[in-house]
Amino acid sequence: MLFHYNVHSVFLLFGFLQGIIFAGLAWWRGWREDRLSDKLLAILLLICSLDIAQYMLGFAGWYDSHDAHSTFMFYFPFHQILFLGPVIYFYFRSLTNTNFRIRRRDWWHFVPGLLKLGFRLAFFLWDVVWLHWVKGLDMPEFFNTKGRLASFYQGGFSEVVIPLEWISIVVYLVLTIIHYQRYRRYINNHFSDTENIRFNWLRNLLYATVVGMTLSLLVSWLGAFVMSMNYAQFWNKFFAEAVMIYFVSIIGYTATVKLPRQLSFEPDAPEPEVAMPEATTIAPDPELTRWKDRLIQYMDEHQPYLQSELTLSDLAQQLKTNSSVLSRVINSGLGQNFNDFINTYRVRVVQKSLDQQQDEQFTLMSIALDAGFNSKATFNRAFKKFTGQSPREYAQSRMSGDLQ
């Protein structure tokens, strides 16, 4: 097979192979374990890998071979950016809701991409299959390797489609980022341990994609209106995409934590606002006050916060009520979200252990685990939030106070 190895083609080849291999692995695992998120990750990696493949093969000599390799370059649907936005959006939905499935009414998101793919197929069937293979006519352009519809696709057709692709991906990225912010409120209102379901890597991916798109648009704008840029100068844009494929494939595939069965985020479902429990001129709700007192008493007597994976649903079942009632009690009655409410108790347990210095032989992390924390990052973040000091700073201040 024709492939000239050089700096430009090899660096893109690394990203392409990385994406294709991990796409296959993710699809296999998604099919085997019935995980929609893995299947969508596979499609995402495939779209990005094909996007850099055209430039990779071009630098490998296919474009200038003036034979079937060149024809393949003109007709294969490398760039399917109209699918990219919807796939990223539904990938986020499938990660944050273990029961999420793409329904029939969701398929309209993919219609623009399918239409573009259909046009591409029609151009190939007319130029190559009908005129060249069936009727035996030579293709009239680029050393008899390209038909007129392919030229139209690269010209007037692309001038219409490319702006639509930009608009599509911007809309879906913004929509996903907005939903991600709502998701963070959701997990804080439902889970006491959020470390493995925060998906910070996905947030970083979204922001990195926005930055990458901005730079790509800037390069395209410079090439169109400021300076003349050749084929090689656009290579940097695809190299950046190859680097992104490398990291997304590894991080996305290895993020294999077993998601909680209660993880069922719906973007359109409103999350309760946290209200500070300072009554002014409004009389307190007797029912809310009764539930608040009952909750505090239960926390003190039964210490459910020592359960590391306690959720709002779990605590509601223990109190023999539903999640909506308990959420209202915590948010409106106590002025906290569920995550802060539970971690406040855990921090107090750690403080008490350090104050009494009964656990000098144990590490800070072992004390935190006994208090219900499930990870070092969550422990450090919560302790700093509620005490203003890191756990180590607090422990050292207790020790120095005793020595004085």
C-alpha positions as CSV (number, residue, x, y, z in Angstrom):
1,M,0.0,0.0,0.0
2,L,1.2,3.5,-0.9
3,F,2.4,5.3,2.2
4,H,5.3,7.7,2.4
5,Y,6.6,8.0,5.9
6,N,7.7,11.5,6.8
7,V,7.3,13.9,9.8
8,H,3.9,15.1,8.7
9,S,2.3,11.7,7.9
10,V,3.8,9.8,10.8
11,F,2.7,12.1,13.6
12,L,-0.9,12.1,12.2
13,L,-0.6,8.3,11.8
14,F,0.0,7.9,15.6
15,G,-3.1,9.8,16.4
16,F,-5.1,8.0,13.8
17,L,-4.1,4.5,14.9
18,Q,-4.6,5.4,18.6
19,G,-8.2,6.5,17.8
20,I,-9.0,3.5,15.6
21,I,-7.7,1.0,18.1
22,F,-9.4,2.5,21.1
23,A,-12.6,3.0,19.1
24,G,-12.6,-0.8,18.5
25,L,-11.9,-1.5,22.1
26,A,-14.6,0.8,23.3
27,W,-17.2,-0.6,20.9
28,W,-16.4,-4.1,21.9
29,R,-16.8,-3.4,25.6
30,G,-19.9,-1.3,24.9
31,W,-21.5,-4.2,23.0
32,R,-20.4,-6.8,25.5
33,E,-21.6,-4.9,28.6
34,D,-24.4,-3.0,26.9
35,R,-22.9,0.3,27.7
36,L,-24.1,3.1,25.4
37,S,-21.4,5.5,26.7
38,D,-18.7,3.2,25.3
39,K,-20.4,2.9,22.0
40,L,-20.7,6.6,21.7
41,L,-17.0,7.1,22.7
42,A,-16.1,4.7,19.9
43,I,-18.1,6.7,17.4
44,L,-16.6,10.0,18.7
45,L,-13.0,8.6,18.3
46,L,-13.9,7.3,14.8
47,I,-15.2,10.7,13.7
48,C,-12.0,12.4,14.9
49,S,-9.7,9.8,13.5
50,L,-11.3,10.0,10.0
51,D,-11.1,13.8,10.2
52,I,-7.3,13.7,10.4
53,A,-7.0,10.7,8.0
54,Q,-7.4,12.8,4.8
55,Y,-4.4,15.0,5.7
56,M,-2.4,12.0,6.9
57,L,-2.9,10.2,3.6
58,G,-2.4,13.3,1.7
59,F,1.1,13.8,3.2
60,A,1.7,10.1,2.7
61,G,1.4,10.6,-1.1
62,W,-2.2,9.6,-1.9
63,Y,-3.2,13.0,-3.2
64,D,-0.4,13.3,-5.7
65,S,-0.4,9.7,-6.9
66,H,-2.9,10.5,-9.7
67,D,-4.5,7.1,-9.6
68,A,-7.2,5.3,-7.6
69,H,-5.6,6.6,-4.3
70,S,-6.3,10.2,-5.4
71,T,-9.9,9.3,-6.4
72,F,-10.4,7.7,-2.9
73,M,-9.2,11.0,-1.4
74,F,-11.9,13.0,-3.3
75,Y,-14.9,10.7,-2.5
76,F,-14.4,9.1,0.9
77,P,-16.4,10.9,3.6
78,F,-13.5,11.8,5.9
79,H,-15.1,14.9,7.5
80,Q,-18.3,14.2,9.4
81,I,-18.3,17.2,11.7
82,L,-22.1,17.4,11.6
83,F,-22.2,14.2,13.7
84,L,-19.6,15.4,16.2
85,G,-21.8,17.8,18.2
86,P,-24.7,15.4,18.7
87,V,-22.4,12.5,19.6
88,I,-20.6,14.6,22.2
89,Y,-23.9,15.7,23.6
90,F,-25.4,12.2,23.8
91,Y,-22.1,10.8,25.2
92,F,-22.4,13.2,28.1
93,R,-26.1,12.2,28.6
94,S,-25.1,8.5,28.6
95,L,-22.3,9.0,31.2
96,T,-24.5,11.0,33.6
97,N,-27.6,8.7,33.3
98,T,-27.1,5.0,33.6
99,N,-30.6,4.4,32.1
100,F,-30.3,6.8,29.2
101,R,-31.1,5.5,25.7
102,I,-31.3,7.3,22.4
103,R,-35.0,7.4,21.6
104,R,-36.7,7.6,18.2
105,R,-37.5,11.3,18.8
106,D,-33.7,12.0,19.3
107,W,-32.7,10.9,15.8
108,W,-33.5,14.3,14.3
109,H,-30.1,15.5,15.8
110,F,-28.4,13.3,13.3
111,V,-30.4,14.3,10.2
112,P,-28.0,17.0,9.0
113,G,-25.1,14.6,9.1
114,L,-27.0,11.9,7.4
115,L,-28.0,14.3,4.6
116,K,-24.4,15.4,4.0
117,L,-23.4,11.7,4.0
118,G,-26.2,11.0,1.5
119,F,-25.0,13.7,-0.8
120,R,-21.5,12.4,-0.7
121,L,-22.7,8.9,-1.5
122,A,-24.8,10.2,-4.4
123,F,-21.8,12.1,-5.9
124,F,-19.7,9.0,-5.7
125,L,-22.4,6.8,-7.3
126,W,-22.8,9.3,-10.2
127,D,-19.2,10.3,-10.9
128,V,-17.4,7.0,-10.2
129,V,-19.9,4.1,-10.4
130,W,-22.2,5.3,-13.2
131,L,-20.1,7.6,-15.4
132,H,-16.7,5.9,-14.9
133,W,-17.3,2.3,-14.1
134,V,-20.6,1.6,-15.9
135,K,-20.4,4.0,-18.9
136,G,-16.6,3.8,-19.1
137,L,-16.1,7.6,-19.3
138,D,-12.8,9.1,-18.1
139,M,-13.1,11.5,-15.1
140,P,-12.4,14.9,-16.5
141,E,-10.4,16.6,-13.7
142,F,-7.2,16.2,-11.8
143,F,-5.4,13.8,-14.1
144,N,-8.6,11.8,-14.7
145,T,-9.1,11.1,-11.0
146,K,-12.0,13.4,-10.1
147,G,-15.5,14.0,-11.5
148,R,-17.4,17.2,-11.7
149,L,-19.7,16.5,-8.7
150,A,-16.6,16.0,-6.6
151,S,-15.3,19.5,-7.7
152,F,-18.7,20.9,-6.9
153,Y,-18.6,19.3,-3.4
154,Q,-15.2,20.9,-2.7
155,G,-16.4,24.2,-4.1
156,G,-19.9,25.7,-3.7
157,F,-21.3,22.8,-1.7
158,S,-18.6,23.0,1.0
159,E,-19.0,26.8,1.3
160,V,-22.5,26.2,2.5
161,V,-21.8,23.1,4.6
162,I,-18.7,24.3,6.5
163,P,-20.5,27.2,8.2
164,L,-23.3,24.9,9.2
165,E,-20.8,22.5,10.7
166,W,-19.3,25.3,12.8
167,I,-22.7,26.4,14.0
168,S,-23.7,22.9,14.8
169,I,-20.7,22.0,17.0
170,V,-20.8,25.4,18.8
171,V,-24.5,24.9,19.6
172,Y,-24.0,21.4,20.9
173,L,-20.8,22.3,22.9
174,V,-22.6,25.2,24.6
175,L,-25.6,23.0,25.3
176,T,-23.4,20.3,26.8
177,I,-21.4,22.8,29.0
178,I,-24.7,24.3,30.3
179,H,-26.0,20.8,31.1
180,Y,-22.7,19.9,32.7
181,Q,-23.1,22.8,35.2
182,R,-26.6,21.5,36.0
183,Y,-25.2,18.1,36.4
184,R,-22.7,19.3,39.0
185,R,-25.6,20.7,41.0
186,Y,-27.4,17.5,40.6
187,I,-24.7,15.3,42.1
188,N,-24.1,17.7,45.0
189,N,-27.8,17.4,45.8
190,H,-27.9,13.6,45.6
191,F,-24.5,12.1,46.5
192,S,-22.2,12.4,49.5
193,D,-19.2,11.1,47.5
194,T,-18.9,12.7,44.1
195,E,-15.3,12.2,43.2
196,N,-15.8,9.4,40.7
197,I,-18.8,11.0,39.0
198,R,-17.6,14.6,38.7
199,F,-16.2,13.9,35.2
200,N,-13.7,16.7,35.4
201,W,-11.9,15.2,32.4
202,L,-15.1,15.6,30.3
203,R,-15.4,19.2,31.4
204,N,-11.8,19.7,30.4
205,L,-12.4,18.0,27.1
206,L,-15.3,20.3,26.3
207,Y,-13.3,23.4,27.2
208,A,-10.3,22.2,25.2
209,T,-12.6,21.6,22.2
210,V,-13.9,25.1,22.4
211,V,-10.3,26.5,22.6
212,G,-9.2,24.2,19.7
213,M,-12.2,25.3,17.6
214,T,-11.4,28.9,18.2
215,L,-7.8,28.4,17.1
216,S,-8.9,26.4,14.1
217,L,-11.4,29.1,13.1
218,L,-8.6,31.7,13.6
219,V,-6.3,29.8,11.3
220,S,-9.1,29.4,8.7
221,W,-9.8,33.1,8.9
222,L,-6.2,34.1,8.5
223,G,-5.9,31.7,5.5
224,A,-9.0,33.2,3.8
225,F,-8.6,36.9,4.5
226,V,-5.1,37.8,5.8
227,M,-2.4,35.6,4.3
228,S,-2.1,32.8,1.7
229,M,-1.7,29.5,3.6
230,N,-0.6,26.3,1.8
231,Y,-1.6,22.7,2.5
232,A,1.3,22.1,4.8
233,Q,0.5,25.1,7.1
234,F,-2.9,23.6,7.9
235,W,-1.1,20.5,9.2
236,N,-0.7,22.0,12.7
237,K,-4.5,22.1,13.1
238,F,-4.8,18.4,12.5
239,F,-1.8,17.6,14.6
240,A,-3.5,19.3,17.5
241,E,-6.6,17.1,16.8
242,A,-4.3,14.0,16.8
243,V,-3.0,14.9,20.3
244,M,-6.5,15.4,21.5
245,I,-7.5,11.9,20.2
246,Y,-4.5,10.4,22.1
247,F,-5.7,11.8,25.5
248,V,-9.4,11.4,24.9
249,S,-9.0,7.7,24.0
250,I,-7.0,6.9,27.1
251,I,-9.0,8.9,29.6
252,G,-12.4,8.0,28.1
253,Y,-11.6,4.3,27.9
254,T,-10.0,4.1,31.4
255,A,-12.8,6.0,33.1
256,T,-14.5,2.6,33.9
257,V,-15.8,3.2,37.4
258,K,-19.1,1.4,38.0
259,L,-21.6,4.3,38.0
260,P,-24.1,4.3,40.8
261,R,-27.5,2.9,39.9
262,Q,-29.1,6.1,41.2
263,L,-27.1,8.3,38.7
264,S,-30.0,9.4,36.5
265,F,-29.4,13.0,35.6
266,E,-32.0,14.7,33.3
267,P,-30.9,18.1,32.0
268,D,-34.4,19.5,31.9
269,A,-35.3,18.5,35.5
270,P,-34.9,21.5,37.8
271,E,-32.6,21.1,40.7
272,P,-33.8,22.7,44.0
273,E,-32.1,26.0,44.9
274,V,-30.3,26.1,48.2
275,A,-31.9,28.8,50.4
276,M,-30.2,30.2,53.5
277,P,-32.3,29.2,56.5
278,E,-32.7,32.6,57.9
279,A,-36.3,33.4,58.5
280,T,-37.1,37.1,58.5
281,T,-40.7,38.2,58.1
282,I,-41.9,34.8,56.8
283,A,-43.2,32.4,59.4
284,P,-41.4,29.1,59.4
285,D,-43.2,26.1,57.9
286,P,-44.2,23.8,60.8
287,E,-43.9,20.7,58.6
288,L,-40.4,21.7,57.4
289,T,-39.3,22.4,61.0
290,R,-40.6,19.1,62.2
291,W,-38.7,17.2,59.4
292,K,-35.6,19.3,60.0
293,D,-35.6,18.3,63.7
294,R,-36.2,14.7,62.9
295,L,-33.4,14.6,60.4
296,I,-30.9,16.2,62.8
297,Q,-31.9,13.8,65.5
298,Y,-31.5,10.8,63.2
299,M,-28.1,12.0,62.1
300,D,-26.9,12.3,65.7
301,E,-28.3,9.0,66.8
302,H,-27.7,6.7,63.8
303,Q,-24.6,8.4,62.1
304,P,-25.6,7.4,58.5
305,Y,-22.8,9.7,57.2
306,L,-20.3,7.0,58.1
307,Q,-21.5,5.1,55.1
308,S,-19.0,6.2,52.4
309,E,-21.4,5.9,49.5
310,L,-24.5,7.3,51.1
311,T,-27.0,8.9,48.7
312,L,-30.0,11.1,49.1
313,S,-32.2,8.2,48.1
314,D,-30.6,5.9,50.7
315,L,-31.1,8.4,53.5
316,A,-34.7,9.1,52.4
317,Q,-35.4,5.3,52.6
318,Q,-33.9,5.2,56.1
319,L,-36.2,8.1,57.2
320,K,-39.1,6.4,55.4
321,T,-39.8,9.4,53.2
322,N,-39.0,10.3,49.6
323,S,-36.1,12.1,48.0
324,S,-38.1,15.2,47.2
325,V,-39.1,15.8,50.8
326,L,-35.7,15.2,52.1
327,S,-34.1,17.4,49.5
328,R,-36.4,20.3,50.4
329,V,-35.6,19.8,54.1
330,I,-31.8,20.0,53.5
331,N,-31.9,22.7,50.8
332,S,-34.6,25.0,52.2
333,G,-34.5,24.1,55.9
334,L,-30.8,23.8,56.4
335,G,-29.4,26.0,53.6
336,Q,-27.1,23.3,52.2
337,N,-27.0,20.8,49.4
338,F,-26.9,17.1,50.3
339,N,-23.1,16.7,49.7
340,D,-22.2,19.6,52.0
341,F,-24.7,18.5,54.6
342,I,-23.2,15.0,54.9
343,N,-19.6,16.1,54.6
344,T,-20.1,18.6,57.4
345,Y,-20.8,15.7,59.8
346,R,-17.8,13.8,58.5
347,V,-15.5,16.8,58.9
348,R,-16.7,17.1,62.5
349,V,-15.8,13.5,63.2
350,V,-12.3,14.1,61.9
351,Q,-11.9,17.3,63.9
352,K,-13.0,15.5,67.0
353,S,-10.5,12.7,66.5
354,L,-7.7,15.2,66.0
355,D,-8.8,17.4,68.9
356,Q,-8.8,14.4,71.2
357,Q,-5.6,13.1,69.7
358,Q,-6.7,9.6,70.2
359,D,-5.5,8.5,66.8
360,E,-1.9,9.6,66.7
361,Q,-0.8,6.2,65.5
362,F,-3.1,6.5,62.4
363,T,-2.7,8.6,59.3
364,L,-5.0,11.4,58.4
365,M,-6.5,9.3,55.6
366,S,-7.3,6.4,57.8
367,I,-9.2,8.8,60.1
368,A,-11.0,10.3,57.1
369,L,-12.0,6.8,55.9
370,D,-13.4,6.0,59.3
371,A,-15.4,9.2,59.2
372,G,-17.1,8.2,55.9
373,F,-14.9,9.8,53.3
374,N,-14.1,7.7,50.3
375,S,-11.2,9.5,48.7
376,K,-8.4,11.8,49.6
377,A,-9.4,14.5,47.1
378,T,-13.0,14.7,48.5
379,F,-11.6,14.7,52.1
380,N,-9.2,17.5,51.5
381,R,-11.7,19.6,49.5
382,A,-14.4,19.2,52.1
383,F,-12.1,19.8,55.1
384,K,-10.7,23.0,53.6
385,K,-14.2,24.2,52.7
386,F,-15.6,23.9,56.2
387,T,-12.6,24.7,58.3
388,G,-10.5,27.1,56.2
389,Q,-7.5,24.9,56.7
390,S,-6.1,21.7,55.0
391,P,-6.3,18.6,57.2
392,R,-2.6,18.7,57.8
393,E,-2.6,22.3,58.7
394,Y,-5.4,21.7,61.2
395,A,-3.6,18.7,62.7
396,Q,-0.3,20.7,63.0
397,S,-2.2,23.6,64.7
398,R,-3.7,21.2,67.3
399,M,-0.2,19.8,68.0
400,S,1.5,23.2,68.3
401,G,-1.4,24.3,70.6
402,D,-0.8,21.4,72.9
403,L,3.0,22.1,73.1
404,Q,2.5,25.7,74.2
